[in-house]
């Protein structure tokens, strides 16, 4: 599972909304490195970046995902080894900047939870296919 999170080029395959990875900084996922991505359907894509805030390999990846003009979110992936071959991935997302940050937490949760559930399902499917 960590291999997929550590492969910035794979993000468009499992992150809901990401349509194209334009570049990945050398050293990803070291803190301060970024994925340069596009979001949305062509030709209406928005280009922005997602940067690494914290990285503890095989345990934690905290990202600052920008999507201006909507704002930016702090996304945290926590990995918990359940057995030799099973890893549980927990994902949290909170809007932290921009106009969307003014939405109450329960509204953010209602909007983000289905998207994040699908993101985790895609990540899991890719991980199963690579094992």
C-alpha positions as CSV (number, residue, x, y, z in Angstrom):
1,X,0.0,0.0,0.0
2,X,2.8,2.4,0.9
3,X,4.3,1.9,-2.6
4,X,1.2,3.5,-4.2
5,X,1.2,6.4,-1.8
6,X,4.9,6.9,-2.4
7,X,4.4,6.9,-6.2
8,X,3.2,10.4,-7.0
9,X,2.6,9.4,-10.7
10,X,-0.1,6.9,-9.6
11,X,-2.4,9.5,-8.0
12,X,-4.6,10.2,-11.0
13,X,-5.4,6.4,-11.0
14,X,-7.0,6.5,-7.6
15,X,-7.7,10.0,-6.3
16,X,-11.2,11.0,-7.3
17,X,-11.2,14.1,-9.3
18,X,-7.5,14.0,-10.3
19,X,-7.4,13.8,-14.1
20,X,-3.8,14.2,-15.0
21,X,-0.4,14.3,-13.2
22,X,1.8,16.9,-15.0
23,X,4.9,16.4,-12.8
24,X,6.2,14.9,-9.5
25,X,9.0,16.6,-7.7
26,X,12.1,14.6,-7.2
27,X,12.2,13.1,-3.7
28,X,8.4,12.6,-3.4
29,X,7.1,12.0,-0.8
30,X,9.6,13.9,1.3
31,X,8.2,17.0,3.1
32,X,8.1,20.0,0.9
33,X,7.9,18.0,-2.4
34,X,4.8,18.4,-4.6
35,X,2.7,16.7,-7.2
36,X,1.6,19.0,-10.0
37,X,-1.8,17.8,-11.1
38,X,-4.9,18.7,-13.1
39,X,-8.4,18.3,-11.7
40,X,-11.7,18.0,-13.6
41,X,-12.7,16.9,-17.1
42,X,-10.9,18.2,-20.1
43,X,-11.1,20.9,-21.4
44,X,-12.3,22.4,-18.1
45,X,-9.3,21.3,-16.0
46,X,-7.8,23.3,-13.2
47,X,-4.0,23.0,-12.7
48,X,-2.7,23.0,-9.1
49,X,-0.4,21.2,-6.7
50,X,-0.5,18.9,-3.7
51,X,2.4,19.1,-1.3
52,X,3.8,16.8,1.4
53,X,3.5,18.2,4.9
54,X,4.6,15.2,6.9
55,X,5.9,11.8,5.8
56,X,6.6,8.8,8.0
57,X,7.2,6.0,5.5
58,X,4.8,3.1,5.7
59,X,2.9,4.8,8.6
60,X,1.7,8.4,7.7
61,X,1.4,10.8,4.8
62,X,0.0,14.2,5.4
63,X,-0.7,16.4,2.3
64,X,-1.7,19.9,1.6
65,X,-4.0,19.6,-1.5
66,X,-4.7,22.8,-3.3
67,X,-7.6,23.4,-5.7
68,X,-7.9,27.2,-6.2
69,X,-10.2,29.0,-6.3
70,X,-12.1,26.6,-4.0
71,X,-9.4,26.4,-1.4
72,X,-7.1,23.8,0.1
73,X,-7.4,20.7,2.2
74,X,-5.2,18.9,4.7
75,X,-5.4,15.2,3.8
76,X,-3.9,12.5,6.1
77,X,-3.4,8.9,5.3
78,X,-2.6,6.7,8.3
79,X,-1.5,3.1,7.6
80,X,-2.0,0.4,10.1
81,X,-0.4,-3.1,9.5
82,X,-3.1,-5.7,10.4
83,X,-1.0,-8.7,9.3
84,X,1.9,-9.5,7.0
85,X,-0.3,-9.0,3.9
86,X,-3.1,-6.6,5.2
87,X,-2.8,-2.9,5.7
88,X,-5.7,-0.7,6.9
89,X,-5.6,2.8,5.4
90,X,-7.5,5.6,7.2
91,X,-8.0,8.9,5.4
92,X,-9.1,12.2,6.8
93,X,-9.7,15.4,4.9
94,X,-10.4,18.9,6.3
95,X,-10.7,22.1,4.2
96,X,-8.2,24.5,5.8
97,X,-8.0,27.5,3.4
98,X,-10.2,29.4,0.9
99,X,-13.9,29.9,0.7
100,X,-14.7,26.3,1.3
101,X,-13.1,26.5,4.8
102,X,-16.1,28.6,5.9
103,X,-18.5,25.6,5.5
104,X,-19.4,24.0,8.7
105,X,-17.6,20.7,9.5
106,X,-20.8,18.6,9.0
107,X,-21.3,20.1,5.5
108,X,-17.6,19.4,4.6
109,X,-18.0,15.8,5.9
110,X,-21.2,15.3,3.8
111,X,-19.5,16.5,0.7
112,X,-16.1,14.8,1.2
113,X,-17.0,11.4,2.8
114,X,-18.4,9.8,-0.4
115,X,-15.5,11.0,-2.5
116,X,-12.9,9.8,0.1
117,X,-14.7,6.4,0.4
118,X,-14.4,6.0,-3.4
119,X,-10.7,7.1,-3.3
120,X,-9.9,4.5,-0.7
121,X,-11.8,1.8,-2.7
122,X,-9.7,2.7,-5.8
123,X,-6.5,2.6,-3.8
124,X,-7.4,-0.8,-2.4
125,X,-8.2,-2.2,-5.8
126,X,-4.9,-1.0,-7.2
127,X,-3.0,-2.5,-4.2
128,X,-4.7,-5.8,-4.7
129,X,-3.8,-5.8,-8.4
130,X,-0.2,-5.2,-7.6
131,X,0.2,-7.9,-5.0
